[in-house]
Amino acid sequence: MHMPEIEKLDQEIGDGDHIFNVQRGIKACY
């Protein structure tokens, strides 16, 4: 279910923010 772009963002963003950003990205996709 993980997209390469999200994984790349995961690595670029810190552990604190990446969860929130991934959730935002998922909501944006759907």
mmCIF file of the N, C-alpha and C atoms, coordinates in Angstrom:
data_MODEL
# 
_entry.id   MODEL 
# 
loop_
_atom_site.group_PDB 
_atom_site.id 
_atom_site.type_symbol 
_atom_site.label_atom_id 
_atom_site.label_alt_id 
_atom_site.label_comp_id 
_atom_site.label_asym_id 
_atom_site.label_entity_id 
_atom_site.label_seq_id 
_atom_site.pdbx_PDB_ins_code 
_atom_site.Cartn_x 
_atom_site.Cartn_y 
_atom_site.Cartn_z 
_atom_site.occupancy 
_atom_site.B_iso_or_equiv 
_atom_site.pdbx_formal_charge 
_atom_site.auth_seq_id 
_atom_site.auth_comp_id 
_atom_site.auth_asym_id 
_atom_site.auth_atom_id 
_atom_site.pdbx_PDB_model_num 
ATOM 1  N N  . MET A 1 1  ? 0.834  -1.198 0.000  1.00 0.00 ? 1  MET A N  1 
ATOM 2  C CA . MET A 1 1  ? 0.000  0.000  0.000  1.00 0.00 ? 1  MET A CA 1 
ATOM 3  C C  . MET A 1 1  ? 0.872  1.254  0.000  1.00 0.00 ? 1  MET A C  1 
ATOM 4  N N  . HIS A 1 2  ? 2.157  1.070  0.325  1.00 0.00 ? 2  HIS A N  1 
ATOM 5  C CA . HIS A 1 2  ? 3.058  2.222  0.358  1.00 0.00 ? 2  HIS A CA 1 
ATOM 6  C C  . HIS A 1 2  ? 3.490  2.608  -1.046 1.00 0.00 ? 2  HIS A C  1 
ATOM 7  N N  . MET A 1 3  ? 3.448  3.897  -1.329 1.00 0.00 ? 3  MET A N  1 
ATOM 8  C CA . MET A 1 3  ? 3.930  4.389  -2.615 1.00 0.00 ? 3  MET A CA 1 
ATOM 9  C C  . MET A 1 3  ? 5.363  4.884  -2.468 1.00 0.00 ? 3  MET A C  1 
ATOM 10 N N  . PRO A 1 4  ? 6.155  4.763  -3.513 1.00 0.00 ? 4  PRO A N  1 
ATOM 11 C CA . PRO A 1 4  ? 7.554  5.211  -3.463 1.00 0.00 ? 4  PRO A CA 1 
ATOM 12 C C  . PRO A 1 4  ? 7.669  6.667  -3.020 1.00 0.00 ? 4  PRO A C  1 
ATOM 13 N N  . GLU A 1 5  ? 6.741  7.506  -3.472 1.00 0.00 ? 5  GLU A N  1 
ATOM 14 C CA . GLU A 1 5  ? 6.813  8.927  -3.112 1.00 0.00 ? 5  GLU A CA 1 
ATOM 15 C C  . GLU A 1 5  ? 6.642  9.103  -1.611 1.00 0.00 ? 5  GLU A C  1 
ATOM 16 N N  . ILE A 1 6  ? 5.700  8.360  -1.037 1.00 0.00 ? 6  ILE A N  1 
ATOM 17 C CA . ILE A 1 6  ? 5.462  8.475  0.406  1.00 0.00 ? 6  ILE A CA 1 
ATOM 18 C C  . ILE A 1 6  ? 6.668  7.957  1.172  1.00 0.00 ? 6  ILE A C  1 
ATOM 19 N N  . GLU A 1 7  ? 7.251  6.860  0.677  1.00 0.00 ? 7  GLU A N  1 
ATOM 20 C CA . GLU A 1 7  ? 8.437  6.324  1.350  1.00 0.00 ? 7  GLU A CA 1 
ATOM 21 C C  . GLU A 1 7  ? 9.569  7.337  1.296  1.00 0.00 ? 7  GLU A C  1 
ATOM 22 N N  . LYS A 1 8  ? 9.708  8.027  0.171  1.00 0.00 ? 8  LYS A N  1 
ATOM 23 C CA . LYS A 1 8  ? 10.758 9.039  0.050  1.00 0.00 ? 8  LYS A CA 1 
ATOM 24 C C  . LYS A 1 8  ? 10.489 10.178 1.028  1.00 0.00 ? 8  LYS A C  1 
ATOM 25 N N  . LEU A 1 9  ? 9.238  10.607 1.118  1.00 0.00 ? 9  LEU A N  1 
ATOM 26 C CA . LEU A 1 9  ? 8.887  11.650 2.079  1.00 0.00 ? 9  LEU A CA 1 
ATOM 27 C C  . LEU A 1 9  ? 9.162  11.168 3.491  1.00 0.00 ? 9  LEU A C  1 
ATOM 28 N N  . ASP A 1 10 ? 8.873  9.885  3.742  1.00 0.00 ? 10 ASP A N  1 
ATOM 29 C CA . ASP A 1 10 ? 9.128  9.292  5.050  1.00 0.00 ? 10 ASP A CA 1 
ATOM 30 C C  . ASP A 1 10 ? 10.569 9.513  5.469  1.00 0.00 ? 10 ASP A C  1 
ATOM 31 N N  . GLN A 1 11 ? 11.489 9.293  4.535  1.00 0.00 ? 11 GLN A N  1 
ATOM 32 C CA . GLN A 1 11 ? 12.908 9.396  4.855  1.00 0.00 ? 11 GLN A CA 1 
ATOM 33 C C  . GLN A 1 11 ? 13.328 10.857 5.006  1.00 0.00 ? 11 GLN A C  1 
ATOM 34 N N  . GLU A 1 12 ? 12.729 11.738 4.205  1.00 0.00 ? 12 GLU A N  1 
ATOM 35 C CA . GLU A 1 12 ? 13.136 13.142 4.244  1.00 0.00 ? 12 GLU A CA 1 
ATOM 36 C C  . GLU A 1 12 ? 12.592 13.834 5.487  1.00 0.00 ? 12 GLU A C  1 
ATOM 37 N N  . ILE A 1 13 ? 11.376 13.461 5.889  1.00 0.00 ? 13 ILE A N  1 
ATOM 38 C CA . ILE A 1 13 ? 10.748 14.098 7.051  1.00 0.00 ? 13 ILE A CA 1 
ATOM 39 C C  . ILE A 1 13 ? 11.135 13.340 8.310  1.00 0.00 ? 13 ILE A C  1 
ATOM 40 N N  . GLY A 1 14 ? 11.167 14.039 9.441  1.00 0.00 ? 14 GLY A N  1 
ATOM 41 C CA . GLY A 1 14 ? 11.523 13.388 10.704 1.00 0.00 ? 14 GLY A CA 1 
ATOM 42 C C  . GLY A 1 14 ? 10.455 12.407 11.165 1.00 0.00 ? 14 GLY A C  1 
ATOM 43 N N  . ASP A 1 15 ? 10.800 11.586 12.147 1.00 0.00 ? 15 ASP A N  1 
ATOM 44 C CA . ASP A 1 15 ? 9.858  10.598 12.657 1.00 0.00 ? 15 ASP A CA 1 
ATOM 45 C C  . ASP A 1 15 ? 8.622  11.262 13.258 1.00 0.00 ? 15 ASP A C  1 
ATOM 46 N N  . GLY A 1 16 ? 8.767  12.474 13.763 1.00 0.00 ? 16 GLY A N  1 
ATOM 47 C CA . GLY A 1 16 ? 7.638  13.146 14.404 1.00 0.00 ? 16 GLY A CA 1 
ATOM 48 C C  . GLY A 1 16 ? 6.582  13.590 13.408 1.00 0.00 ? 16 GLY A C  1 
ATOM 49 N N  . ASP A 1 17 ? 7.017  14.134 12.255 1.00 0.00 ? 17 ASP A N  1 
ATOM 50 C CA . ASP A 1 17 ? 6.067  14.715 11.310 1.00 0.00 ? 17 ASP A CA 1 
ATOM 51 C C  . ASP A 1 17 ? 5.594  13.727 10.261 1.00 0.00 ? 17 ASP A C  1 
ATOM 52 N N  . HIS A 1 18 ? 6.375  12.688 9.983  1.00 0.00 ? 18 HIS A N  1 
ATOM 53 C CA . HIS A 1 18 ? 6.078  11.850 8.824  1.00 0.00 ? 18 HIS A CA 1 
ATOM 54 C C  . HIS A 1 18 ? 4.749  11.128 8.985  1.00 0.00 ? 18 HIS A C  1 
ATOM 55 N N  . ILE A 1 19 ? 4.372  10.769 10.205 1.00 0.00 ? 19 ILE A N  1 
ATOM 56 C CA . ILE A 1 19 ? 3.102  10.062 10.392 1.00 0.00 ? 19 ILE A CA 1 
ATOM 57 C C  . ILE A 1 19 ? 1.945  10.978 10.005 1.00 0.00 ? 19 ILE A C  1 
ATOM 58 N N  . PHE A 1 20 ? 1.986  12.219 10.477 1.00 0.00 ? 20 PHE A N  1 
ATOM 59 C CA . PHE A 1 20 ? 0.918  13.172 10.181 1.00 0.00 ? 20 PHE A CA 1 
ATOM 60 C C  . PHE A 1 20 ? 0.860  13.457 8.683  1.00 0.00 ? 20 PHE A C  1 
ATOM 61 N N  . ASN A 1 21 ? 2.011  13.606 8.058  1.00 0.00 ? 21 ASN A N  1 
ATOM 62 C CA . ASN A 1 21 ? 2.051  13.913 6.629  1.00 0.00 ? 21 ASN A CA 1 
ATOM 63 C C  . ASN A 1 21 ? 1.553  12.745 5.798  1.00 0.00 ? 21 ASN A C  1 
ATOM 64 N N  . VAL A 1 22 ? 1.879  11.523 6.211  1.00 0.00 ? 22 VAL A N  1 
ATOM 65 C CA . VAL A 1 22 ? 1.386  10.349 5.485  1.00 0.00 ? 22 VAL A CA 1 
ATOM 66 C C  . VAL A 1 22 ? -0.127 10.282 5.591  1.00 0.00 ? 22 VAL A C  1 
ATOM 67 N N  . GLN A 1 23 ? -0.667 10.566 6.762  1.00 0.00 ? 23 GLN A N  1 
ATOM 68 C CA . GLN A 1 23 ? -2.121 10.563 6.938  1.00 0.00 ? 23 GLN A CA 1 
ATOM 69 C C  . GLN A 1 23 ? -2.755 11.618 6.043  1.00 0.00 ? 23 GLN A C  1 
ATOM 70 N N  . ARG A 1 24 ? -2.137 12.797 5.984  1.00 0.00 ? 24 ARG A N  1 
ATOM 71 C CA . ARG A 1 24 ? -2.657 13.857 5.117  1.00 0.00 ? 24 ARG A CA 1 
ATOM 72 C C  . ARG A 1 24 ? -2.597 13.427 3.659  1.00 0.00 ? 24 ARG A C  1 
ATOM 73 N N  . GLY A 1 25 ? -1.501 12.764 3.279  1.00 0.00 ? 25 GLY A N  1 
ATOM 74 C CA . GLY A 1 25 ? -1.347 12.315 1.898  1.00 0.00 ? 25 GLY A CA 1 
ATOM 75 C C  . GLY A 1 25 ? -2.402 11.291 1.530  1.00 0.00 ? 25 GLY A C  1 
ATOM 76 N N  . ILE A 1 26 ? -2.689 10.381 2.454  1.00 0.00 ? 26 ILE A N  1 
ATOM 77 C CA . ILE A 1 26 ? -3.699 9.357  2.189  1.00 0.00 ? 26 ILE A CA 1 
ATOM 78 C C  . ILE A 1 26 ? -5.065 10.014 2.022  1.00 0.00 ? 26 ILE A C  1 
ATOM 79 N N  . LYS A 1 27 ? -5.382 10.980 2.887  1.00 0.00 ? 27 LYS A N  1 
ATOM 80 C CA . LYS A 1 27 ? -6.672 11.665 2.783  1.00 0.00 ? 27 LYS A CA 1 
ATOM 81 C C  . LYS A 1 27 ? -6.754 12.429 1.467  1.00 0.00 ? 27 LYS A C  1 
ATOM 82 N N  . ALA A 1 28 ? -5.631 12.986 1.021  1.00 0.00 ? 28 ALA A N  1 
ATOM 83 C CA . ALA A 1 28 ? -5.619 13.736 -0.227 1.00 0.00 ? 28 ALA A CA 1 
ATOM 84 C C  . ALA A 1 28 ? -5.850 12.803 -1.411 1.00 0.00 ? 28 ALA A C  1 
ATOM 85 N N  . CYS A 1 29 ? -5.310 11.580 -1.313 1.00 0.00 ? 29 CYS A N  1 
ATOM 86 C CA . CYS A 1 29 ? -5.453 10.625 -2.414 1.00 0.00 ? 29 CYS A CA 1 
ATOM 87 C C  . CYS A 1 29 ? -6.892 10.140 -2.523 1.00 0.00 ? 29 CYS A C  1 
ATOM 88 N N  . TYR A 1 30 ? -7.540 9.986  -1.385 1.00 0.00 ? 30 TYR A N  1 
ATOM 89 C CA . TYR A 1 30 ? -8.914 9.485  -1.421 1.00 0.00 ? 30 TYR A CA 1 
ATOM 90 C C  . TYR A 1 30 ? -9.886 10.622 -1.167 1.00 0.00 ? 30 TYR A C  1 
# 
